[in-house]
Amino acid sequence: MTGAPLNWSPCTGCTCPNHNLPPHDFPPNRHTLTPNLAGLTSSNDPPSETEEATLRERIVSCDMEIRKFDTDEAQLTDFIADMKSRISLAEQKVDALRQERQAIRDAITQTKRLLNPVRRLPAEILLRIFHLTTVFPIPHSYSIEGDDEGWNFYPTENMLWTIERVCKQWNKVAVSFPELWSFINVIVTNDNFGDDARGIAYTRRLGLQLDRSKNHLLSLSIWNDVHRSSFTKLPTAIATILFSFSTRVKCLHLYLPADMFASMPSYHFSLPSTIDLCLFPTDVGVIDDYHGLDLFRCPSLRSLRIVDVLCPLHSFHLPWAQIHSFTSESAFYQDEPSGPVPSSAIRLMRSLVNVEECHFHRFGSESFDDDMTGEALPVVCSNLRTLSLSSWGQDNHEPLAQFADMIKLPALMSLQTACCSNYYWRETPETFTAIRNLLERSGPPHITILHFDRGQVLGDDFLHILRTCPSLEDIRLTDVDEGAVSDQTLLQLTLSADGALCVVPRLHTLHLSGNMSFSMQIFVDMVESRWILSHVQSPPVRRLSEVNLCRFHRAEDEKDEDEVERITVLSALDVYKTQGLNVTLTATV
């Protein structure tokens, strides 16, 4: 809607009473009596004839003024009413203009949407965007809080079905890429696999997704929701899928109760293309009553994750010798053992003859362990390059030290250890000592990454590792107790101007946190030397590129003069930040 331009301004030159109000000048003393009449107000004398005539003229004049004011007031009241009407009309016009302005803005926004570059995105870019909406496998996490201890699952709807309904172009792209439809999460409930209309609809939806995946390899996760499912065996529809598409299943995650796992050998499944497998019994402890479950043939299996199983080697019959990557996880349960103890883990490692990467996340909380007398120890894993260990932590129970004492890893390149994940206990020095012995036992060192979190470390053990493992590049000792790093250790790490041989010449990352008692000045000198003097060393020394120091304080400690001095000394490293050194210096209670 358009109209004539509005060019309004106040009328200042017109004498029309509709635009220019007549002035009213009222002198303050104009109603004061003249001196010859003022005297009458202070006496009871009658006015003279002349004074009486003057007074009566004054009254008539005032009456005439009142009548004139009445007329002016009436006119001004009409004027005000007219102005209010005009103001109301102007406000309506303002509202109309604002609404039209917003409508124009909305039209501009809508028009710009038509020019949005998203409309011209190549199908390959849309495919990558759609991939970001794919949730696989079914998300889950563990909790150690009260009644919620154990694992929680968070099933989500398949976003691809939503994308498909948005527009014709996106539908075309989504349907035309089988890879998008190859990630399938199946939730077993009575409703989803019942015989009613809802169950039939869910099964058809699975069938449609499988059809759209064409011949692409499948990633399949199956979760039995114990709160909404009474199934004790695999639903027929799922068994049919595993039979019909067995040659295409590349990745398989099973979050099932032990009874369902126990029913699977009777199907004689064969999964020749499966390389990634997750076995997750959801009823903790029950699976340990089963022995040698031969779930399916999987001759291509390379990666295996097992959750909450005390002895995987006992419970499952799998091609252990061909696995290259193995992960064992467990949640914390007050009344149930959940993860492997060192003896079962070591026996498993003996079977994993070709494993290259191994993760034992949170060793079982039980202090009981089998007697391994008579078994050949240590177990040698010739191909293992990456090892990460963690434990829940329990008084008088040191599974990490026990495990490290029974293994030899000649090809080890990365060792990451996290102690006492429940934060109720701290690891004793024996664990880090066992790590030192493991590295020494494994022969000529190849290790480049060493991480150790939450525990006590003997300074001599750490210094010995620095002197005997020159290949180390990334060292992180976090949440360690006092004495782990001493002035002597820092001096060993400090480069000298004469180019003398130094320890760990490849070191580029150093993280330290905990109760630090070493001299801050010696620490600063060490960092400076590895930043400034690295180029003058022979053989060459790698420049330190990342330093993270976090010092722990007790809540009752106050900042004294010594602490202020420490902070001042550490601030000397700020100048190297501008030169590219990544320095993080913090303190925490």
Wavefront OBJ file of the C-alpha trace (Angstrom):
o trace
v 0.000 0.000 0.000
v 1.374 3.383 -1.022
v 0.099 6.999 -0.745
v 1.084 10.618 -1.197
v 4.225 11.588 0.664
v 3.532 12.957 4.124
v 5.290 16.335 4.549
v 3.912 17.728 7.788
v 5.368 20.486 9.958
v 3.867 22.805 12.641
v 1.971 25.902 11.278
v 3.698 29.024 12.619
v 2.636 31.871 10.298
v -1.138 31.368 10.041
v -3.438 33.507 12.285
v -6.267 31.010 12.029
v -7.491 30.155 15.541
v -7.430 26.494 14.530
v -3.658 26.657 14.269
v -2.504 29.747 16.190
v -4.052 30.158 19.634
v -4.625 33.823 20.739
v -2.358 34.904 23.577
v -3.779 35.636 27.004
v -1.741 38.114 29.072
v -2.908 38.446 32.659
v -0.854 41.008 34.671
v -0.648 39.896 38.286
v -1.996 43.160 39.821
v -4.732 44.021 37.369
v -7.556 43.228 39.846
v -6.054 45.324 42.664
v -8.224 48.261 43.855
v -7.009 51.784 43.286
v -5.652 53.586 46.366
v -8.770 55.763 46.767
v -10.965 52.643 46.823
v -8.594 50.436 48.836
v -9.339 52.506 51.942
v -12.945 51.346 51.905
v -11.812 47.790 52.633
v -10.469 48.840 56.047
v -13.538 50.803 57.172
v -17.301 50.613 57.260
v -17.813 53.978 55.546
v -20.222 54.065 52.590
v -18.665 54.874 49.196
v -19.331 58.223 47.657
v -21.455 58.496 44.535
v -18.341 58.662 42.382
v -16.759 55.701 44.144
v -20.005 53.727 43.876
v -20.171 54.385 40.116
v -16.563 53.277 39.757
v -17.229 50.093 41.704
v -20.307 49.227 39.632
v -18.369 49.792 36.397
v -15.686 47.477 37.746
v -18.266 44.751 38.432
v -19.790 45.073 34.946
v -16.318 44.913 33.403
v -15.453 41.739 35.359
v -18.768 40.121 34.366
v -17.985 40.821 30.736
v -14.518 39.250 31.175
v -16.051 36.141 32.741
v -18.482 35.748 29.850
v -15.556 36.162 27.413
v -13.527 33.549 29.333
v -16.497 31.190 29.246
v -16.601 31.603 25.483
v -12.805 31.111 25.160
v -12.928 28.057 27.422
v -15.701 26.510 25.348
v -13.719 27.152 22.168
v -10.546 25.718 23.691
v -12.483 22.655 24.890
v -13.719 22.148 21.341
v -10.153 22.718 20.134
v -8.812 20.102 22.553
v -11.483 17.601 21.500
v -10.603 18.228 17.877
v -6.889 17.830 18.602
v -7.538 14.569 20.492
v -9.485 13.316 17.508
v -6.656 14.322 15.212
v -4.090 12.698 17.568
v -6.111 9.484 17.648
v -6.289 9.528 13.866
v -2.533 10.203 13.670
v -1.856 7.319 16.073
v -3.935 5.029 13.892
v -1.926 6.141 10.884
v 1.320 5.518 12.829
v 0.140 1.994 13.715
v -0.798 1.376 10.086
v 2.631 2.581 8.961
v 4.375 0.344 11.487
v 2.358 -2.685 10.421
v 3.060 -2.006 6.781
v 6.752 -1.511 7.522
v 6.874 -4.903 9.289
v 4.998 -6.489 6.384
v 7.601 -5.065 4.000
v 10.416 -6.387 6.189
v 8.784 -9.806 6.252
v 8.499 -9.688 2.475
v 12.194 -8.801 2.221
v 13.117 -11.702 4.534
v 10.979 -14.093 2.525
v 12.525 -12.862 -0.704
v 16.040 -13.255 0.709
v 15.224 -16.826 1.679
v 14.562 -17.515 -1.970
v 18.105 -16.326 -2.672
v 19.647 -18.331 0.212
v 22.800 -20.202 -0.859
v 21.455 -23.306 0.905
v 19.124 -23.737 -2.074
v 22.168 -24.144 -4.291
v 24.225 -26.435 -2.036
v 25.580 -29.416 -3.942
v 24.136 -32.747 -2.960
v 27.515 -33.806 -1.536
v 27.485 -30.876 0.926
v 23.914 -31.641 1.947
v 24.965 -35.222 2.523
v 27.677 -34.095 4.947
v 25.191 -31.859 6.763
v 22.687 -34.703 7.022
v 25.428 -36.931 8.397
v 25.727 -34.559 11.348
v 22.105 -35.295 12.248
v 22.756 -39.023 12.372
v 22.913 -40.391 15.915
v 24.699 -43.735 16.137
v 24.917 -45.787 18.208
v 22.194 -45.177 20.799
v 23.719 -42.682 23.289
v 24.362 -43.916 26.814
v 26.318 -42.928 29.905
v 26.970 -44.263 33.392
v 26.105 -42.803 36.777
v 27.294 -43.626 40.309
v 24.682 -41.529 42.109
v 22.336 -43.421 44.459
v 19.517 -45.299 42.755
v 20.759 -44.200 39.333
v 24.005 -46.199 39.510
v 24.693 -48.046 36.293
v 23.970 -47.080 32.704
v 21.351 -44.747 31.276
v 20.245 -44.836 27.618
v 19.000 -41.865 25.621
v 17.230 -43.064 22.458
v 16.553 -40.398 19.842
v 14.329 -40.241 16.813
v 15.967 -40.683 13.431
v 16.362 -37.121 12.143
v 16.452 -38.365 8.563
v 12.704 -38.964 8.636
v 12.256 -35.322 9.631
v 14.589 -34.050 6.907
v 12.753 -36.155 4.365
v 9.492 -34.274 5.098
v 10.952 -30.768 4.826
v 11.117 -30.147 1.077
v 11.261 -31.959 -2.245
v 14.964 -31.205 -2.829
v 16.081 -32.424 0.570
v 13.891 -35.475 0.249
v 15.480 -36.258 -3.095
v 19.008 -35.875 -1.683
v 18.254 -37.894 1.453
v 16.681 -40.759 -0.425
v 19.351 -40.857 -3.121
v 22.271 -41.483 -0.710
v 22.109 -45.019 0.721
v 24.900 -44.271 3.202
v 22.587 -41.957 5.172
v 20.122 -44.765 5.762
v 22.751 -47.316 6.707
v 22.894 -46.163 10.370
v 19.993 -47.907 12.105
v 19.016 -47.785 15.785
v 16.472 -50.408 16.824
v 14.614 -50.072 20.138
v 12.968 -53.253 21.389
v 9.685 -52.580 23.191
v 6.349 -54.373 23.346
v 4.798 -51.592 21.268
v 7.473 -51.517 18.563
v 7.367 -55.267 17.974
v 3.814 -56.078 18.901
v 1.214 -57.569 16.575
v -0.949 -54.433 16.491
v -0.908 -51.541 14.009
v 1.865 -49.715 15.853
v 4.175 -52.727 15.773
v 3.470 -53.302 12.084
v 4.191 -49.600 11.354
v 7.539 -49.731 13.202
v 8.583 -52.890 11.353
v 7.633 -51.337 8.006
v 9.658 -48.267 8.859
v 12.707 -50.425 9.528
v 12.090 -52.222 6.248
v 11.885 -48.920 4.362
v 15.154 -47.705 5.891
v 16.877 -50.956 4.980
v 15.514 -50.682 1.443
v 16.832 -47.123 1.101
v 20.272 -48.224 2.280
v 20.506 -50.189 -0.987
v 23.679 -52.294 -0.910
v 25.606 -50.075 1.495
v 27.222 -51.707 4.522
v 25.053 -51.338 7.642
v 25.743 -49.987 11.125
v 23.156 -51.493 13.426
v 22.505 -50.931 17.149
v 19.811 -52.837 19.059
v 18.661 -51.880 22.550
v 16.121 -53.737 24.633
v 14.292 -51.184 26.799
v 13.780 -53.241 29.942
v 11.099 -50.863 31.230
v 8.914 -51.328 28.135
v 9.882 -54.779 26.914
v 8.997 -58.261 28.122
v 10.985 -60.040 25.395
v 13.436 -62.721 26.516
v 14.536 -63.601 22.964
v 15.214 -61.521 19.907
v 11.961 -60.437 18.242
v 11.349 -62.363 15.027
v 11.658 -59.193 12.944
v 15.178 -58.503 14.254
v 16.267 -62.094 13.716
v 14.941 -61.820 10.164
v 16.970 -58.656 9.589
v 20.152 -60.319 10.841
v 19.512 -63.291 8.552
v 18.479 -61.313 5.466
v 21.159 -58.629 5.683
v 23.905 -60.629 7.359
v 26.454 -59.992 4.599
v 26.011 -56.214 4.890
v 26.301 -55.688 8.665
v 29.598 -53.850 9.161
v 29.058 -52.511 12.676
v 26.867 -54.177 15.307
v 26.073 -52.862 18.810
v 23.955 -55.077 21.063
v 22.536 -53.658 24.311
v 20.582 -56.693 25.447
v 19.833 -58.709 28.596
v 21.799 -61.903 29.146
v 18.821 -64.108 28.191
v 18.718 -62.564 24.725
v 22.445 -63.135 24.270
v 21.964 -66.733 25.421
v 19.252 -67.278 22.790
v 21.385 -66.111 19.879
v 23.595 -69.213 19.332
v 20.504 -71.183 18.324
v 20.067 -68.949 15.263
v 23.542 -69.764 13.890
v 24.010 -66.218 12.597
v 26.879 -65.541 10.210
v 28.141 -61.969 9.848
v 30.997 -62.115 7.353
v 31.322 -58.329 6.948
v 31.219 -57.311 10.615
v 34.442 -55.601 11.679
v 33.159 -53.580 14.683
v 31.205 -55.254 17.514
v 29.865 -54.081 20.888
v 28.451 -56.566 23.433
v 26.634 -54.828 26.284
v 24.665 -57.043 28.714
v 22.177 -54.679 30.373
v 21.428 -56.864 33.426
v 24.725 -56.660 35.294
v 26.172 -59.908 36.609
v 23.810 -62.334 34.850
v 26.001 -62.843 31.795
v 28.772 -64.199 34.043
v 26.658 -67.331 34.597
v 26.987 -68.236 30.904
v 30.001 -69.905 29.339
v 31.275 -69.828 25.765
v 28.285 -68.193 24.066
v 28.950 -68.579 20.343
v 26.762 -65.695 19.165
v 27.702 -65.704 15.476
v 30.494 -66.251 13.023
v 32.374 -63.009 12.343
v 35.577 -63.830 10.451
v 36.297 -60.144 9.675
v 35.994 -58.852 13.243
v 38.718 -56.347 14.127
v 37.289 -54.056 16.820
v 35.491 -55.238 19.973
v 33.910 -53.352 22.885
v 32.544 -55.250 25.895
v 30.687 -53.638 28.805
v 30.033 -54.898 32.349
v 31.443 -58.395 31.830
v 33.719 -59.864 34.507
v 35.405 -62.410 32.260
v 34.738 -61.919 28.528
v 36.953 -64.893 27.660
v 34.704 -67.119 29.785
v 31.324 -65.741 28.696
v 31.797 -65.425 24.928
v 33.323 -67.516 22.169
v 34.814 -65.006 19.726
v 37.748 -64.908 17.282
v 40.005 -63.242 19.846
v 43.196 -63.744 17.843
v 42.050 -61.550 14.956
v 40.991 -58.517 17.049
v 43.160 -55.412 16.626
v 41.288 -53.004 18.917
v 39.718 -54.031 22.238
v 37.797 -51.995 24.825
v 36.385 -53.127 28.155
v 34.190 -50.773 30.203
v 32.270 -51.043 33.423
v 30.034 -48.889 35.558
v 30.277 -48.721 39.338
v 27.835 -50.824 41.371
v 27.738 -50.943 45.158
v 26.562 -54.560 45.311
v 27.718 -56.109 42.032
v 31.143 -56.712 40.451
v 31.048 -55.373 36.916
v 34.387 -55.271 35.115
v 37.330 -57.638 34.628
v 39.827 -58.089 37.434
v 43.560 -58.160 36.565
v 43.780 -61.941 36.278
v 40.906 -62.244 33.794
v 42.266 -59.248 31.885
v 45.703 -60.830 31.620
v 44.257 -64.134 30.409
v 42.294 -62.184 27.831
v 45.442 -60.354 26.696
v 47.098 -63.738 26.178
v 44.329 -64.555 23.661
v 44.481 -61.136 21.958
v 47.680 -62.033 20.165
v 47.275 -59.423 17.401
v 45.793 -56.571 19.416
v 47.309 -53.152 18.654
v 45.064 -50.932 20.768
v 43.601 -51.850 24.142
v 41.467 -49.932 26.635
v 40.469 -51.223 30.070
v 38.174 -48.487 31.342
v 37.519 -48.899 35.037
v 38.740 -52.270 36.252
v 36.217 -54.137 38.367
v 35.693 -52.973 41.922
v 36.011 -56.432 43.505
v 39.194 -57.005 45.477
v 39.002 -60.785 44.900
v 41.315 -62.090 42.211
v 42.248 -65.541 40.930
v 45.503 -67.181 41.841
v 47.700 -67.230 38.734
v 50.360 -69.510 40.189
v 51.833 -71.716 37.498
v 50.796 -69.508 34.590
v 53.459 -68.106 32.319
v 54.078 -64.468 33.223
v 54.543 -61.837 32.078
v 52.200 -62.058 29.088
v 53.895 -60.602 26.016
v 51.749 -58.535 23.615
v 54.138 -57.965 20.744
v 51.872 -55.733 18.644
v 50.208 -53.573 21.302
v 50.995 -49.896 20.687
v 48.259 -48.077 22.614
v 47.124 -48.948 26.137
v 44.770 -47.001 28.406
v 43.877 -48.144 31.915
v 41.549 -46.857 34.600
v 39.989 -48.151 37.799
v 37.115 -47.254 40.067
v 39.401 -47.428 43.071
v 38.816 -49.403 46.239
v 40.648 -49.626 49.522
v 43.451 -52.231 49.596
v 42.851 -53.075 45.944
v 45.334 -51.977 43.265
v 44.239 -53.562 39.973
v 46.315 -51.225 37.801
v 49.545 -52.190 39.549
v 48.628 -55.888 39.428
v 47.876 -55.706 35.710
v 51.066 -53.780 34.891
v 53.166 -56.310 36.812
v 51.929 -59.211 34.642
v 52.418 -57.843 31.142
v 55.229 -56.974 28.728
v 54.698 -54.573 25.814
v 57.769 -54.244 23.571
v 55.954 -52.108 20.946
v 54.142 -49.751 23.375
v 53.933 -46.135 22.180
v 51.094 -44.661 24.261
v 50.202 -45.385 27.902
v 47.382 -43.499 29.617
v 46.402 -44.304 33.203
v 43.491 -42.797 35.178
v 43.254 -43.928 38.795
v 40.299 -44.058 41.177
v 37.575 -42.779 38.869
v 35.062 -42.575 41.746
v 37.323 -40.080 43.601
v 36.877 -41.869 46.933
v 40.454 -43.137 47.119
v 43.852 -42.168 45.791
v 46.215 -44.572 44.060
v 49.254 -45.591 46.078
v 52.831 -45.153 44.745
v 52.933 -48.859 43.849
v 50.882 -48.226 40.714
v 53.299 -45.733 39.164
v 56.199 -47.901 40.260
v 54.577 -50.796 38.382
v 54.365 -48.551 35.304
v 58.087 -47.775 35.625
v 58.834 -51.485 35.861
v 56.568 -52.237 32.886
v 58.458 -49.763 30.683
v 61.786 -51.138 31.852
v 60.673 -54.741 31.370
v 59.375 -54.076 27.840
v 62.870 -53.486 26.478
v 64.142 -50.629 24.296
v 61.477 -47.924 24.742
v 59.294 -46.671 21.906
v 56.807 -44.870 24.125
v 55.886 -41.325 23.053
v 52.834 -40.600 25.238
v 52.677 -41.044 29.027
v 49.629 -39.836 30.982
v 48.990 -40.516 34.674
v 46.032 -39.073 36.602
v 45.137 -39.022 40.301
v 47.583 -40.785 42.534
v 50.878 -40.775 44.335
v 54.089 -40.773 42.326
v 57.568 -41.269 43.714
v 59.924 -38.626 42.351
v 62.642 -41.227 41.724
v 60.270 -43.302 39.578
v 59.361 -40.336 37.389
v 62.970 -39.243 37.061
v 63.995 -42.789 36.109
v 61.398 -42.847 33.305
v 62.652 -39.494 31.986
v 66.213 -40.802 31.872
v 65.404 -44.157 30.265
v 62.640 -43.202 27.793
v 64.129 -40.603 25.415
v 61.304 -41.151 22.914
v 58.708 -39.437 25.165
v 56.953 -36.494 23.483
v 53.784 -35.933 25.555
v 53.944 -36.175 29.381
v 50.963 -35.432 31.629
v 51.048 -36.008 35.388
v 47.746 -34.634 36.686
v 46.270 -34.547 40.192
v 49.399 -36.056 41.697
v 50.615 -35.704 45.266
v 53.558 -33.726 46.595
v 56.961 -35.063 45.657
v 56.110 -36.376 42.198
v 58.115 -33.599 40.534
v 61.164 -32.228 42.357
v 63.701 -29.502 41.692
v 66.110 -32.248 40.598
v 63.578 -33.455 38.013
v 63.182 -29.961 36.581
v 66.951 -29.464 36.445
v 67.236 -32.702 34.460
v 64.687 -31.315 31.995
v 66.493 -27.958 31.697
v 68.619 -27.425 28.593
v 72.113 -25.981 29.001
v 73.767 -23.443 26.745
v 76.777 -25.730 26.177
v 74.559 -28.234 24.318
v 75.044 -31.082 26.791
v 72.835 -34.140 26.320
v 69.409 -33.751 27.871
v 66.577 -36.087 28.811
v 63.454 -36.552 26.602
v 64.755 -34.478 23.652
v 61.471 -34.910 21.730
v 59.256 -33.494 24.501
v 56.718 -30.988 23.143
v 53.834 -31.215 25.655
v 54.100 -31.100 29.464
v 51.102 -31.015 31.820
v 51.577 -30.989 35.595
v 48.904 -30.570 38.244
v 48.590 -31.328 41.943
v 50.435 -30.405 45.120
v 53.616 -28.962 43.677
v 56.508 -28.234 46.041
v 59.251 -27.492 43.512
v 60.768 -24.058 42.984
v 58.736 -21.932 40.586
v 61.924 -20.206 39.441
v 63.512 -23.519 38.459
v 60.290 -24.439 36.617
v 60.361 -21.131 34.712
v 64.048 -21.614 33.860
v 63.294 -25.092 32.504
v 60.471 -23.859 30.272
v 62.535 -20.927 29.029
v 65.483 -23.173 28.186
v 63.322 -25.565 26.161
v 61.894 -22.625 24.249
v 65.071 -20.584 23.732
v 67.936 -23.077 23.629
v 66.417 -25.982 21.699
v 68.118 -24.943 18.443
v 71.657 -24.946 19.895
v 71.499 -28.548 21.103
v 73.276 -31.409 19.367
v 71.643 -33.709 18.491
v 68.609 -31.479 17.874
v 66.026 -31.043 20.626
v 62.360 -30.452 19.885
v 61.002 -27.146 21.085
v 58.538 -27.291 23.975
v 55.239 -26.034 22.533
v 52.605 -26.626 25.237
v 52.902 -26.219 29.010
v 50.077 -26.559 31.518
v 50.711 -26.099 35.246
v 47.869 -26.279 37.780
v 48.820 -25.964 41.454
v 46.464 -27.245 44.155
v 45.862 -25.322 47.393
v 43.976 -26.234 50.525
v 40.880 -24.126 51.228
v 42.267 -22.952 54.584
v 45.503 -21.657 53.034
v 45.724 -17.911 52.476
v 47.921 -16.196 49.952
v 51.118 -15.302 51.756
v 54.142 -13.404 50.552
v 55.700 -16.603 49.193
v 52.621 -17.338 47.083
v 52.623 -13.810 45.686
v 56.272 -14.283 44.784
v 55.486 -17.584 43.027
v 52.830 -15.887 40.925
v 55.254 -13.096 40.049
v 57.935 -15.596 39.005
v 55.498 -17.549 36.804
v 54.370 -14.358 35.076
v 57.804 -14.248 33.424
v 56.483 -16.868 30.979
v 53.799 -14.515 29.653
v 56.260 -12.984 27.196
v 56.627 -16.336 25.409
v 52.889 -16.601 24.786
v 53.177 -13.845 22.192
v 55.935 -15.863 20.515
v 53.755 -18.960 20.114
v 54.319 -20.960 23.312
v 51.015 -22.320 24.617
v 51.240 -21.656 28.364
v 48.423 -22.243 30.877
v 49.114 -21.435 34.527
v 46.318 -21.910 37.059
v 45.663 -22.688 40.709
v 42.703 -24.461 42.294
v 41.429 -25.361 45.731
l 1 2 3 4 5 6 7 8 9 10 11 12 13 14 15 16 17 18 19 20 21 22 23 24 25 26 27 28 29 30 31 32 33 34 35 36 37 38 39 40 41 42 43 44 45 46 47 48 49 50 51 52 53 54 55 56 57 58 59 60 61 62 63 64 65 66 67 68 69 70 71 72 73 74 75 76 77 78 79 80 81 82 83 84 85 86 87 88 89 90 91 92 93 94 95 96 97 98 99 100 101 102 103 104 105 106 107 108 109 110 111 112 113 114 115 116 117 118 119 120 121 122 123 124 125 126 127 128 129 130 131 132 133 134 135 136 137 138 139 140 141 142 143 144 145 146 147 148 149 150 151 152 153 154 155 156 157 158 159 160 161 162 163 164 165 166 167 168 169 170 171 172 173 174 175 176 177 178 179 180 181 182 183 184 185 186 187 188 189 190 191 192 193 194 195 196 197 198 199 200 201 202 203 204 205 206 207 208 209 210 211 212 213 214 215 216 217 218 219 220 221 222 223 224 225 226 227 228 229 230 231 232 233 234 235 236 237 238 239 240 241 242 243 244 245 246 247 248 249 250 251 252 253 254 255 256 257 258 259 260 261 262 263 264 265 266 267 268 269 270 271 272 273 274 275 276 277 278 279 280 281 282 283 284 285 286 287 288 289 290 291 292 293 294 295 296 297 298 299 300 301 302 303 304 305 306 307 308 309 310 311 312 313 314 315 316 317 318 319 320 321 322 323 324 325 326 327 328 329 330 331 332 333 334 335 336 337 338 339 340 341 342 343 344 345 346 347 348 349 350 351 352 353 354 355 356 357 358 359 360 361 362 363 364 365 366 367 368 369 370 371 372 373 374 375 376 377 378 379 380 381 382 383 384 385 386 387 388 389 390 391 392 393 394 395 396 397 398 399 400 401 402 403 404 405 406 407 408 409 410 411 412 413 414 415 416 417 418 419 420 421 422 423 424 425 426 427 428 429 430 431 432 433 434 435 436 437 438 439 440 441 442 443 444 445 446 447 448 449 450 451 452 453 454 455 456 457 458 459 460 461 462 463 464 465 466 467 468 469 470 471 472 473 474 475 476 477 478 479 480 481 482 483 484 485 486 487 488 489 490 491 492 493 494 495 496 497 498 499 500 501 502 503 504 505 506 507 508 509 510 511 512 513 514 515 516 517 518 519 520 521 522 523 524 525 526 527 528 529 530 531 532 533 534 535 536 537 538 539 540 541 542 543 544 545 546 547 548 549 550 551 552 553 554 555 556 557 558 559 560 561 562 563 564 565 566 567 568 569 570 571 572 573 574 575 576 577 578 579 580 581 582 583 584 585 586 587 588 589
